[in-house]
């Protein structure tokens, strides 16, 4: 089950390096007694599904193989296609290697460690105000 929180697309990835993005509006909502919705055709060529997640164009993907290789790619480079399709090749894998995990890196998450110059200036001004108050006392 996937709960959509942002306006974006749904990304599905398989163990043999295939994946696809699909618009959220192509999926119907399920109620009690629902039989489910088909999202990808899994064959011997594509392998089993590894991950399903919600992504936006500004996100990046990190693909991790069972050999410990990490690959990063932008989500915007992956084509948005129909709901019941095999998908496109996300990564070319070595013989016998499979994808063990995929995770997304959100645009905001990358910038949390960085402090903008304006934020830094604001912190300096606040510190100066505190020191001025101490001098007056």
C-alpha positions in Angstrom: 0.0 0.0 0.0 1.2 3.5 -0.8 0.0 6.7 0.7 0.5 9.8 -1.5 1.6 12.9 0.3 3.1 15.1 -2.4 2.0 15.9 -5.9 4.3 13.7 -8.1 4.5 10.3 -9.7 4.8 6.8 -8.5 8.1 5.0 -9.1 8.3 1.3 -9.3 11.6 -0.6 -9.6 12.5 -4.3 -10.1 15.5 -6.4 -9.1 16.9 -6.7 -12.7 17.2 -3.0 -13.2 13.9 -2.0 -14.7 11.6 0.7 -13.5 9.0 3.3 -14.5 7.1 6.3 -13.3 3.4 6.6 -13.5 1.0 9.5 -12.8 -1.0 9.1 -9.6 -4.3 9.8 -11.4 -3.9 6.5 -13.3 -4.6 4.6 -10.1 -8.1 4.3 -8.7 -8.6 4.5 -4.9 -9.5 1.2 -3.2 -12.2 0.7 -0.6 -13.1 -2.2 1.6 -13.2 -5.4 -0.4 -11.0 -4.1 -3.2 -9.0 -6.6 -5.2 -6.0 -4.3 -5.8 -4.6 -2.5 -8.8 -2.0 -3.9 -11.2 1.0 -1.6 -11.5 3.7 -3.4 -13.4 4.1 -6.5 -15.5 6.7 -8.6 -13.8 8.4 -11.2 -16.1 11.6 -13.2 -16.2 13.2 -10.3 -18.0 12.2 -7.6 -15.4 12.3 -9.7 -12.2 10.4 -9.2 -9.0 9.4 -5.7 -7.7 11.8 -4.3 -5.2 10.4 -0.9 -4.4 7.4 1.4 -4.9 7.5 5.0 -3.8 6.2 8.5 -4.5 8.7 10.8 -6.2 8.8 14.3 -7.8 11.0 15.5 -10.7 13.5 17.3 -8.4 14.3 14.2 -6.3 17.3 11.9 -6.9 17.4 8.1 -6.7 20.2 6.0 -5.1 20.2 2.5 -6.4 22.1 -0.1 -4.3 23.0 -3.5 -5.7 23.7 -6.7 -3.9 27.4 -6.3 -4.7 27.4 -3.0 -2.7 27.6 -0.7 -5.7 25.7 2.6 -5.3 24.4 4.7 -8.3 22.7 8.0 -8.1 20.5 9.4 -10.9 17.9 12.1 -11.2 14.2 11.1 -11.1 13.4 13.5 -14.0 15.5 11.3 -16.3 13.1 8.4 -15.9 10.2 8.4 -18.4 6.6 8.6 -17.2 4.6 5.8 -18.8 1.4 3.8 -18.4 0.3 1.8 -15.4 0.5 -1.8 -16.7 3.8 -1.8 -18.6 7.2 -3.5 -18.1 9.0 -0.2 -17.7 12.4 1.0 -18.9 15.9 0.1 -17.9 17.0 2.2 -14.9 20.5 0.7 -14.5 22.6 -1.7 -16.5 23.7 -4.4 -14.0 26.6 -6.9 -14.1 25.8 -10.6 -14.8 24.2 -12.2 -11.7 23.9 -8.9 -9.9 20.5 -7.6 -8.7 19.1 -4.5 -7.1 18.7 -4.9 -3.4 17.3 -1.5 -2.5 16.4 1.9 -3.9 15.9 5.1 -1.9 15.1 8.7 -2.8 17.0 11.8 -1.9 14.6 14.8 -1.6 15.8 18.2 -2.7 15.1 19.8 0.7 17.0 17.0 2.5 20.2 17.9 0.6 20.1 21.5 1.7 19.4 20.9 5.4 23.1 20.6 6.2 23.9 23.9 4.4 23.4 27.3 6.0 22.6 30.2 3.7 24.5 33.4 4.0 21.3 35.3 4.9 20.6 32.8 7.7 24.2 33.2 8.9 23.8 37.0 8.9 20.5 36.7 10.8 22.3 34.6 13.4 25.1 37.1 13.8 22.5 39.9 14.2 20.7 38.0 16.9 24.0 37.3 18.7 24.9 41.0 18.5 21.6 42.0 20.0 22.1 39.6 22.9 25.6 40.9 23.6 24.3 44.6 23.4 21.7 43.7 26.1 24.4 42.3 28.3 26.5 45.4 27.9 23.5 47.6 29.0 23.0 45.7 32.2 
